[in-house]
Each structure stands twice: as C-alpha cells, then as structure tokens.
Amino acid sequence: MFSTAKAELKELMSLVRELAVYDTTLAVNPAIQPPAESRANRQSKELRLVELASKYEIL
C-alpha cells in the first residue's frame, strides 16, 4: 500500500510540474498554437492530476 501511494504521489508531483511548464510556455508566448493532440494530452494529464489529488484529499 505504501509503495502504491509513494508512486502515485510521485506521479502527482510530476503532473503538476509538467502542466506548469506547459501552461507557462503558452502564457509567455501566445503565438504558440499547440496541436489538438497536445491539448488532448494536457487535458488527460489534468484529469489524472485531479483524480490523484482527490484520492489523497489534496483538493
């Protein structure tokens, strides 16, 4: 159980970092128009982040 929680919390931190970099990049340079695949990938990462954050009662 602890190893699962540890892995999921690492995943959560990684998702936070990845989404922050993605969003910051787009905010700094609005000329960047990410392809639909990139936006869909970002959305799936955000859904996973919410899932994990809810599971561990972080949100």
Phi, psi and omega in degrees: 000315180297320182294325177294314179298318180299314180295318181291323178290325174296317178299317179300313180296321178296318178296318178301314181297312182299316181292324178296317179295314180301308183294321179295318179301315180290326180291322181287326183232084182296348178289340179288124177244098183293146178292163182303322180298320179294318178294320179294320178297318179297318180296319179294324176294320179295320178297319178295320178300314180297319179301311181291318180297322178291319180302319182263014176054042177271331177259000000 
